[in-house]
Each structure stands twice: as structure tokens, then as C-alpha cells.
Amino acid sequence: MAVGGIAGSSHIKDNGIKPGLSISQIINMNFGFFGIQYSFGLQQTAINPIYTFLDADPAQLPILNLAGPMTGLLIQPIIGAMSDKTWSPRWGRRKPYFLAGAITCSIALFFMPFSSALWMAAGLLWILDAGNNTAMEPYRAFVADKLPKAQYAKGFLTQSFFTGLGITLANLSLYFFQQIWTGSSDAGIPYWVFGAFFVGAVCSIGSVLWSISTTPEIPPSALELETLRSSRKRGLAAVFEPFIEIAGAIREMPSTLWQLSLVYLFQWYAMFCYWQYVSHSIAQSVWKTSAEKNMALYSEAAGWTGLVNGFYNIVTFMSAFGLVWVAKKYSARYVHAICLGMAAFALLIMPGIENKFLLFAPMIGFGIAWASMMGIPYIMVANSIPPEKNGVYMGIVNMMIVIPMIIQTLTFGYVYEHFLGSDPSNALRFGGVLLILASLATLRIKTNDVEIE
């Protein structure tokens, strides 16, 4: 397996300009994102039902999801800063982190269905999210490392494609195994959950190994290597170096990133509301029940939620490359603002739909918006980031994602009980309003546009 190689195709040309890659090369380098997002898809749709099967109260769901944003806040910026200063002739710069994250994810995915108590499932989610975050941030920086700026759109929207594909298959696997595998464990977790998570464990490590084996990293120049060696600290200084670098990068952060942070505050708070309460909302509007009243019917609703989420992710990977053309023709911020508006409309009308088949209609706009969320903001900010700090700034962008999620997990339980009447449908509508605010905030972003191929 050739990893971190120094093949001629990986070198920067003599004039310092990175050569463009073919679409097949861009697909190969991003294929590992498929496994990472397969894991994320299982988290989106299956983790909260697992908590419910283990007798969690709906009002507990936000705090039980604290693992994702907290590990993102703690791990991604640090991994980003560390990977910026990593180079191994054998392993490369970003690949060691892909591999370590994928192995951790696979182990956590395998053991998750065996959870016998709520605390065990919550603990495994912390491990799973730690692995996901270790792998994900270097993947964002990998695109900026390998591609010229004119191909950033293709790179990041290829990741959107694999985001949609991975999450789609993860969600469809829940419904598929529900149809062929009946019964449940002693703890009450249905066996269809086991099948989906076992497949996820294989996809997580398998797809990352494919990318590692097919895509060489660009080796640093002699000057860059010398700079890396001379900047490397020892002892306590090495421990605190990533934190010092992150703090310095935040102080010098381009205005585009500060403007994006307001968008993300509304956008990601809203998305967490959706993922936590969509199965409960569908159970209420379509099956006219709740987990407290009828766990068997709630299980059906959770399986159908997998289909609904799978469908919007089909739309995501079908529309991802189309967004490259749209972003080229029109300003990226206008594209993202419109997409967020479509997602807001979906969440506002979804709780009123009583026919389970009609639930797919608003998911068309939601899926296009999800493709935009996974790609367009990175196009907007990548041109503003100093190339030598790709890793740390992509980690900081992720901080702007997870901080709203942390705020949501710590506050929304109270909001849900005291302002939304403990009604999951109102949780979705609340998310819709926040997405409207995110759309308006997007229009304030000023970007440095670069010609897109």
C-alpha cells in the first residue's frame, strides 16, 4: 500500500503552482469521506432511537448528544494544527489522522448496538465522535493541500457528493435491515440496528484505506521541511503549541470567517434540532403516537425516518456537482442563502404532513441545502485562508460548527420543555425559523472570489 508517496504526479510544478487533478483522482482522494459520513449518517438517524430504546426521555436527547460538538471543539482544531506540522516520508501529513480516526470509528460502530444501558451508548458515542473528528478535519485540509484554488469547488463538492452517498446508504440500511431482521437484544435494541452498524464499521475503515492507497500527498519542499523542523517544540512547549497556534489564528482570522460564524450559529443549532427530534415528529404526525405510548410503532417511525433521511441524501449527492456549476455562474453566498431558505421551508411544513409518502417532497429542497452546507461555505472561506495554515483554519471552521451544537445541547432541553410545549413538531418548526435567520446572515458575507473550473 503506497501511502504518503513522492510520485511525480504528487509534486508541485516548478513554478510553484499545484497541477490540476482529473475527476477520477479527485474522487479517489475523497472516497474516504464516504466512510466517515456513513458513520455520521448512523449518528444522525440511529443514535437518538437507540437512546429512546434504552428508555431516554425526549427532553434528555439534547444533552445526550453533547459528545459530537464537544469532541469537535476539542479535537478538530488541535488535529488541524498538529497535521499542519506533520510530515513523514512514509505516512504523509494528513493520512495518519485519517487512519487513526477510521480505526476508532470502526471499533465504536461495532460495539454500539451491544449497549446494555444508556450510559454505555453515550460513552461509545464519545469514542465514535472522537474518531470521526480526528479523520474529518484533515480531510478538509487535504483538499486545499492537493488542489489549485480553481478546483476547490470540485474538491469540496465531491466531499458533498460522498456525504450524501454515505449518509444515504447508512439511512437506507436501517430500513433495509428492519425488513429482514426482527427481534431485539435483552436491552431492547432491535437487531436491525446491529446490521446497520456492522456495515458501517466495515465502510469506515475500508473507504479510508482506499483513499490512502490511491492518493499520494504532496511532499513539502526542502525549505518547508526545514521550517517544520525548526518550529517543532519539545517538552511542555510541544503540548501547548497547538493551543497557542489556534489562539493566534483566531486573533488573525479573516473577516469572511467571522461573518460565516453568525450563519453557522443559526444553521447548526437548527440542524441539531432536526436530527434529534425528526423521528419523534414523524411518529407524532404520521403514526399518531410517541415512544412513550407505543414503542413498536415508534420503531416503525424510526425506520421510516431512515428512508426520509436517506432520500434527502440521495438528493444531496445528485445535486452536489450541479452546485459547482451554479457556484461558478452565481455568487456562492447567494447560492447558499437560497439553499438555506429551501431547508427552512422543509422544516416548517414537515410537521403538518400526515401521509408518510408526502414527507419526501420537502426533502428535495432539504437535500439540496445539505449539499450546499457540506461544500459551499468551504469554497467561500478557502480563498481567504493562508495556505500554510489550512489545517488549523479548517479546524477553526469546525469550531464554528460545534459551538452552536454545544449551545443547543445545553439549552434546547429547557427550550423544548418550557417554550415549545415538549412537542417534537415545534422543535422542527423552531429549526426552520433559525434557518431563515441563517439565510439572511449569509447575504452579509463578503468573499474573495476565484475563477472556478
C-alpha positions in Angstrom: 0.0 0.0 0.0 1.6 3.2 -1.1 0.9 6.0 1.4 2.3 9.5 1.5 4.4 8.7 -1.6 6.6 11.1 -3.6 5.4 10.1 -7.0 6.0 12.7 -9.7 2.3 13.3 -10.1 2.2 14.5 -6.4 4.8 17.2 -6.8 4.1 20.8 -7.2 5.2 22.1 -10.6 8.5 24.1 -10.8 6.6 27.3 -10.9 5.0 26.6 -7.5 1.5 26.1 -8.9 -0.2 22.8 -8.0 -1.3 20.8 -11.1 -5.0 20.2 -11.6 -6.3 16.7 -10.9 -8.7 14.7 -13.0 -12.2 13.9 -11.8 -11.2 10.3 -11.1 -8.2 11.5 -8.9 -10.5 13.9 -7.0 -13.0 11.1 -6.4 -10.2 8.7 -5.2 -8.8 11.2 -2.8 -12.3 12.0 -1.3 -13.6 8.4 -1.2 -12.6 8.1 2.4 -15.1 10.8 3.2 -17.8 8.2 2.3 -17.0 6.0 5.3 -16.7 9.0 7.6 -20.1 10.2 6.5 -21.6 6.7 6.6 -20.8 6.8 10.3 -22.2 10.3 10.6 -25.4 9.1 8.9 -25.9 6.4 11.5 -25.4 9.0 14.2 -28.0 11.4 12.6 -30.7 8.8 12.4 -30.0 5.9 14.7 -28.3 7.2 17.9 -31.4 9.0 19.2 -33.6 6.0 18.6 -31.0 3.9 20.4 -31.3 6.3 23.3 -35.0 6.0 23.2 -34.9 2.2 23.1 -32.8 2.4 26.2 -35.6 4.5 27.9 -34.2 8.0 27.5 -36.7 10.8 27.9 -37.1 13.1 24.8 -36.1 16.1 26.8 -32.7 14.3 27.6 -31.8 13.9 23.9 -30.0 17.3 23.5 -27.6 16.7 26.4 -27.1 13.1 25.4 -25.8 14.4 22.0 -23.1 16.6 23.7 -20.4 14.2 22.6 -20.4 15.3 18.9 -19.9 19.0 19.4 -17.6 18.7 22.4 -15.2 16.3 20.7 -15.4 18.5 17.6 -14.5 21.6 19.6 -11.6 19.8 21.5 -10.2 17.6 18.8 -10.6 19.1 15.3 -8.6 22.4 15.8 -5.9 20.5 17.7 -5.6 17.8 15.0 -5.6 20.5 12.3 -2.8 22.4 13.9 -0.9 19.1 14.5 -1.3 17.9 10.9 -0.1 21.2 9.6 3.2 20.5 11.3 3.3 16.7 10.5 5.3 15.1 7.7 6.5 11.6 7.3 8.1 10.3 4.0 6.2 7.1 4.5 2.8 8.2 6.0 2.5 11.8 4.8 0.8 14.7 6.6 -2.9 14.2 6.8 -3.2 10.4 6.2 -2.0 9.3 9.7 -5.0 11.1 11.1 -7.5 9.7 8.6 -6.3 6.2 9.5 -6.4 6.6 13.3 -9.8 8.2 13.1 -11.2 5.5 10.9 -10.0 2.7 13.1 -11.5 4.3 16.2 -14.8 4.8 14.4 -15.0 1.2 13.2 -14.4 -0.1 16.8 -17.1 2.2 18.3 -19.6 1.4 15.5 -19.2 -2.4 16.0 -19.8 -2.2 19.8 -22.6 0.5 19.8 -25.5 -2.0 19.2 -24.3 -4.1 22.2 -25.1 -1.2 24.6 -26.9 -2.5 27.6 -27.6 0.8 29.3 -27.9 4.5 28.4 -24.5 5.4 29.9 -22.8 2.8 27.7 -24.4 4.1 24.5 -23.5 7.7 25.5 -19.9 6.6 26.2 -19.5 4.9 22.9 -20.8 7.9 21.1 -18.0 10.0 22.7 -15.5 7.5 21.3 -17.2 7.4 17.9 -17.2 11.2 17.6 -13.6 11.4 18.7 -12.7 9.1 15.8 -14.9 10.9 13.3 -13.4 14.3 14.3 -9.9 13.0 14.1 -10.5 11.9 10.5 -12.8 14.7 9.2 -10.8 17.9 9.7 -7.6 16.7 8.0 -9.8 15.7 5.0 -11.0 19.3 4.6 -7.4 20.5 4.7 -6.4 17.6 2.3 -8.5 19.3 -0.5 -6.7 22.6 0.0 -3.3 20.8 0.1 -3.8 18.9 -3.1 -5.8 21.1 -5.4 -5.3 24.5 -7.1 -7.8 27.2 -6.0 -9.7 26.9 -9.2 -10.5 23.3 -8.3 -11.6 23.9 -4.7 -15.2 23.8 -5.7 -14.9 20.4 -7.3 -12.9 19.1 -4.3 -15.3 20.3 -1.6 -18.5 19.4 -3.6 -17.1 16.0 -4.3 -17.0 15.7 -0.5 -20.6 16.8 -0.5 -21.3 14.0 -3.0 -19.8 11.4 -0.7 -21.5 13.0 2.3 -24.8 12.4 0.5 -23.9 8.9 -0.6 -22.5 7.8 2.7 -25.4 9.1 4.8 -27.9 7.8 2.2 -26.7 4.3 2.4 -26.5 4.5 6.2 -30.1 5.6 6.4 -31.3 3.1 3.9 -29.5 0.3 5.7 -31.6 1.0 8.8 -34.9 0.5 6.8 -33.4 -2.5 4.9 -32.3 -4.4 7.9 -35.6 -3.6 9.6 -37.4 -5.5 6.9 -35.3 -8.7 7.1 -34.2 -8.8 10.8 -36.7 -9.0 13.6 -36.3 -9.3 17.3 -34.3 -7.3 19.8 -31.5 -7.6 22.3 -32.1 -8.0 26.1 -31.6 -4.3 26.4 -34.3 -3.6 23.9 -32.2 -2.6 20.9 -33.7 -4.1 17.7 -31.5 -6.4 15.7 -31.8 -4.3 12.6 -29.6 -1.7 14.4 -26.9 -4.3 14.7 -26.8 -5.0 10.9 -26.6 -1.3 10.0 -23.8 -0.6 12.5 -21.8 -3.6 11.4 -21.9 -2.5 7.8 -20.9 1.0 9.0 -17.8 -0.4 10.8 -16.6 -2.0 7.5 -17.3 1.1 5.4 -15.5 3.4 7.8 -12.1 1.7 7.6 -12.5 0.3 4.1 -13.1 3.6 2.3 -10.3 5.4 4.1 -7.8 2.7 3.2 -8.8 3.1 -0.4 -8.0 6.8 -0.4 -4.8 6.3 1.4 -3.7 3.7 -1.1 -4.6 5.6 -4.2 -3.7 9.2 -3.4 -0.2 10.4 -2.7 0.3 13.6 -0.7 2.4 16.5 -2.0 5.8 16.4 -0.2 7.0 19.7 1.3 9.9 21.5 -0.3 13.3 21.5 1.4 12.6 24.9 2.8 9.2 23.8 4.2 10.8 20.8 5.8 13.4 22.9 7.4 10.7 25.3 8.7 8.8 22.4 10.1 11.8 21.0 11.9 12.9 24.4 13.3 9.3 25.2 14.5 8.9 21.9 16.3 8.8 22.4 20.1 9.8 20.0 22.8 8.5 19.1 26.3 5.7 21.3 27.7 6.0 23.7 24.8 5.1 20.9 22.4 1.9 20.2 24.4 0.7 23.8 24.4 1.9 24.7 20.9 -1.4 23.7 19.1 -3.4 25.8 21.6 -1.1 28.8 21.1 -1.3 28.5 17.3 -5.1 28.2 17.4 -5.4 31.3 19.6 -3.1 33.2 17.3 -5.1 32.1 14.2 -8.3 33.3 15.8 -6.8 36.7 16.5 -5.8 37.0 12.9 -8.9 35.3 11.4 -10.1 36.8 8.1 -13.4 38.8 8.3 -15.1 36.2 6.0 -14.8 33.6 8.7 -16.2 35.9 11.4 -19.2 36.6 9.1 -19.6 32.8 8.5 -19.7 32.2 12.2 -23.1 34.0 12.6 -24.5 31.9 9.7 -23.3 28.8 11.5 -24.7 29.8 14.8 -28.3 29.6 13.4 -27.6 26.8 10.8 -26.1 24.2 13.1 -28.4 24.9 16.0 -31.3 24.2 13.6 -29.8 21.0 12.2 -29.3 19.5 15.7 -32.9 20.2 16.4 -33.9 18.3 13.3 -31.7 15.3 13.9 -32.7 14.9 17.5 -36.5 15.2 17.0 -37.4 14.2 13.5 -38.2 10.6 14.3 -40.4 11.8 17.2 -42.1 14.3 15.0 -42.8 11.7 12.3 -44.2 9.3 14.9 -46.5 12.0 16.0 -47.7 13.4 12.7 -47.9 10.1 10.7 -48.3 7.3 13.2 -50.2 9.5 15.8 -48.2 8.1 18.6 -45.0 8.5 20.6 -42.3 6.3 22.1 -43.9 6.6 25.5 -47.3 5.4 24.2 -46.2 2.6 21.7 -42.6 1.7 21.3 -43.3 -0.8 18.4 -44.9 2.0 16.3 -42.2 4.4 17.3 -39.7 1.8 15.9 -41.6 1.8 12.6 -41.4 5.6 12.6 -37.6 5.5 13.2 -37.2 3.1 10.3 -39.2 5.4 8.0 -37.1 8.3 9.2 -34.1 6.4 7.9 -35.8 6.3 4.5 -36.7 10.0 4.6 -33.2 11.0 5.6 -31.8 8.6 3.0 -33.9 10.3 0.4 -32.7 13.8 1.1 -29.1 12.5 1.0 -29.8 10.9 -2.4 -30.8 14.4 -3.5 -27.6 15.7 -1.9 -25.2 13.5 -3.9 -27.2 14.0 -7.1 -27.1 17.8 -6.7 -23.6 18.3 -5.4 -21.8 18.5 -8.7 -24.6 20.7 -10.1 -23.8 23.2 -7.3 -20.3 23.5 -8.8 -21.9 25.0 -12.0 -24.3 27.2 -10.0 -21.5 28.5 -7.8 -19.5 29.3 -10.9 -22.3 31.2 -12.6 -23.6 33.0 -9.5 -22.0 34.1 -6.2 -21.5 31.3 -3.7 -23.2 33.3 -0.9 -26.4 33.8 -2.9 -26.4 30.1 -3.7 -26.0 29.2 0.0 -28.6 31.7 1.1 -31.2 30.3 -1.3 -30.4 26.7 -0.2 -30.8 27.6 3.4 -34.2 29.1 2.6 -35.3 25.8 1.0 -34.2 23.9 4.1 -36.2 26.3 6.3 -39.3 25.7 4.2 -38.9 22.0 4.6 -38.7 22.1 8.4 -41.7 24.5 8.6 -44.1 22.3 6.6 -42.8 18.8 7.5 -44.6 18.5 10.9 -48.0 19.1 9.2 -47.6 16.3 6.7 -49.7 13.2 7.8 -49.0 11.0 4.7 -45.7 9.2 5.1 -45.0 9.3 1.4 -45.5 13.0 1.1 -42.7 13.5 3.6 -40.3 13.0 0.7 -41.4 16.2 -1.1 -39.9 18.8 1.2 -36.8 16.7 1.5 -35.8 17.6 -2.1 -35.1 21.2 -1.0 -33.6 20.0 2.2 -31.2 17.7 0.3 -30.0 20.4 -2.0 -29.4 22.6 1.1 -27.4 19.8 2.8 -25.2 19.6 -0.3 -24.6 23.3 0.0 -23.9 23.1 3.7 -21.2 20.5 3.1 -19.5 22.3 0.3 -20.3 26.0 -0.4 -19.1 27.5 2.9 -15.7 25.9 2.4 -15.5 27.4 -1.1 -16.3 30.8 0.4 -13.6 30.7 3.1 -10.8 28.6 1.5 -9.7 31.5 -0.7 -9.2 33.7 2.5 -7.1 31.2 4.4 -3.3 31.3 4.3 -2.1 28.0 2.6 0.4 27.2 5.4 -2.5 27.3 7.9 -5.1 25.2 6.0 -5.3 22.6 8.8 -5.7 25.0 11.8 -8.2 27.2 10.0 -10.3 24.3 8.8 -10.3 23.2 12.4 -11.5 26.7 13.5 -14.3 26.5 10.9 -15.3 23.3 12.6 -15.3 25.1 15.9 -17.8 27.4 14.4 -20.0 24.4 13.7 -19.7 22.6 17.0 -20.1 25.6 19.3 -23.7 26.2 18.2 -24.2 22.5 18.7 -22.9 22.7 22.2 -25.1 25.7 22.9 -28.1 23.6 21.5 -27.3 20.6 23.7 -27.1 22.7 26.8 -30.1 24.9 26.2 -32.6 23.2 24.0 -33.9 20.8 26.6 -35.1 23.8 28.6 -36.5 25.5 25.5 -38.2 22.3 24.4 -40.0 21.8 27.8 -40.8 25.4 28.7 -41.4 27.2 25.3 -42.2 24.5 22.8 -44.6 22.5 24.9 -42.5 19.3 24.7 -43.8 19.0 21.2 -41.3 17.5 18.7 -43.1 19.1 15.8 -42.4 22.5 17.4 -38.8 21.6 17.6 -38.6 21.2 13.8 -40.5 24.5 13.2 -38.1 26.2 15.6 -35.3 24.9 13.5 -37.0 26.3 10.4 -37.1 29.8 11.8 -33.4 29.6 12.7 -32.5 28.5 9.1 -34.3 31.6 7.8 -32.1 33.7 10.0 -29.0 31.8 8.7 -30.1 32.5 5.2 -30.3 36.3 5.9 -26.9 36.2 7.6 -25.3 34.5 4.6 -26.1 37.6 2.5 -23.8 39.6 4.7 -20.7 37.5 3.8 -18.0 39.2 1.7 -15.8 36.7 -0.2 -12.7 36.7 -2.3 -14.0 35.0 -5.5 -11.6 32.9 -7.6 -12.4 31.5 -11.0 -13.9 28.1 -10.6 -13.2 25.3 -13.1 
